[in-house]
Amino acid sequence: MSDMLEIRWHGRGGQGVKTAALLLADVAFNTGKYVQGFPEYGPERMGAPVTAYNRICDEVIRDHSNIYEPDFVVVVDETLLKSVNVIKGLKPEGAILVNTDQGPEKIAAKLKGYAGKVLTIDARKISEELLGAYFPNMPMLAGVIKMSRVMDEQVFLDNMNISLKHKFASKPQMITGNMKVLERSLGEVQGL
Amino acid sequence: MIKDRLSGNEAVALAMKSMNMDVMAAFPITPSTEIPQYFSQFVADGATETIFVPVESEHSAMSACIGAQAAGARSCTATSSCGLALMNEVLSVASSLRLPITMCCVTRALTGPINIHNDHSDAMGVRDCGWIQLYAENAQEAYDNYIMAVRIAEDPKALLPVMVCQDGFITSHAVENIILLAEDEIRKFAGFYEPENYLFNSREKVAYGPYDSPVYFMEHKRQQAQAMIDSLEVINAVSQSFGDLTGRYYDLLEAYRAEDADRLLVVLGSTAGTAKQVVDELRKAGEKVGLIKIRAFRPFPVQALVQALGNAKIVAVLDKSEGMSANGGPLFADVCAALGGRGPRLVNYIYGLGGRDVRPLHIKEVFEHLKDDIEGKTPAAKTAANYRYLAVRE
């Protein structure tokens, strides 16, 4: 299963981390892949650290354990860098994407010991400017596509448009805003 | 054939909806809550004609199912952990009344200490209640087993309630690829529920649940036990016709690369998937390993198991519940009883309690131990210990 892509998400309860992981599974499924998207449940409350996982593969996925040596890590909440060892097991040939207004060099200094690529994106700025509120999961989802190159960017956008039309059938104003967030986020990943 | 991606809970809710159940009665409990949640959405959307009965406890949920099914309706529910424990009293009522109710048990640890995560202590706690128990490896199997469960339960040779078990969170909350059937195909497969006896039959009146004195009680139990024995054949027949419809054939158990294996595992549920990957890896390195996944735990597939274990030198039975018997877990006890002292050496591992993650390296560790056992390398003190723990600090 060497072509298996494994992603670990770190965030806080209420930030839409599980939703983002499930949406990633959705779009990967739509491009013909075998997928898994699952959260690691703990005490459920707003603000508590949460972890979610994705496996994406061309073959059937049978492993039902959590992911310990991910190819990519996504940190949706920067404050977790202090309390959670987000680079644990992360492959050196992989990469980590952090939601921050600081550049990759500053974040890399906080991730002492990680030899792989450090990427950043200012998800707060993008979300607040385009949606008028802080929903970090959509910029991070676009950032994961940029980081992992798991699929063509246009294919990703086309599929997300379909997913969002389905998800926000009763709130069509959410579709255009989120699509703008995704498009802009693809161009704002730093450190590539 | 409809390709989709769903969680195990969504898949089961969809199977229930597709069969157009007459009644669903449920009370929410993690991690099964999503099933009645999705289902009540279907009801609210008018996507099904099922009557959804929101009750005030799991005891009431099962009691409502019993009442509905006895009246002549096809009924279903879903629960987990303490919810299943609270149903315990009425579970035996359902099975002894020979009411073919179906239920999804999303397995979770029984409380003490409080824990919401997966193991099999809830389902194992009711294994003697006279319900057929089918276990699923993934969302696809949970969905398929549920569709088959209705036909198995209602077959006149069985007439027993069926519990479709899937692993809490691991299967219930993970989104995976799945192949669905069209609703009309499912309805055609499930057929129309026409019980021979039912309370709303004004032409032929029957009583359900009267007192049974010692004069007949034992004969009734004997008949109920015979139904469980006969249900082995029913499960096989229904699985065969499901395979003919879908191309997905299921047996009472699945023997995976077991034929020439000298070391075998016996497992239930999602662990089978993780273990299959390990078996493939070790096979590539020339090691003769394999596994048996028990699909039907009740009725216990004695003949199929004896045949499948025949050529192994040693077998590790993995129990995701601690039977507190001081003699190993419940699956181990059944495997021992099936072999009756003949065949390969059996050892037991208690593992994965309360959500302890089951990793490929743990499965490898078991196969390593088994190799040491065969080669006589196990330290003397441990050789006699057939009752072991996996991935525990002590």
Interface residues (C-beta under 8 A of the other chain):
Chain A: M1 L22 A25 D26 F29 Y34 V35 Q36 G37 F38 P39 Y41 V60 I61 R62 D63 H64 S65 N66 Y68
Chain B: R5 P31 I116 H117 N138 D167 F169 I170 T171 H173 A174 V175 E176 N177 S270 T271 G273 T274 K276 Q277 D357 V358 R359 P360
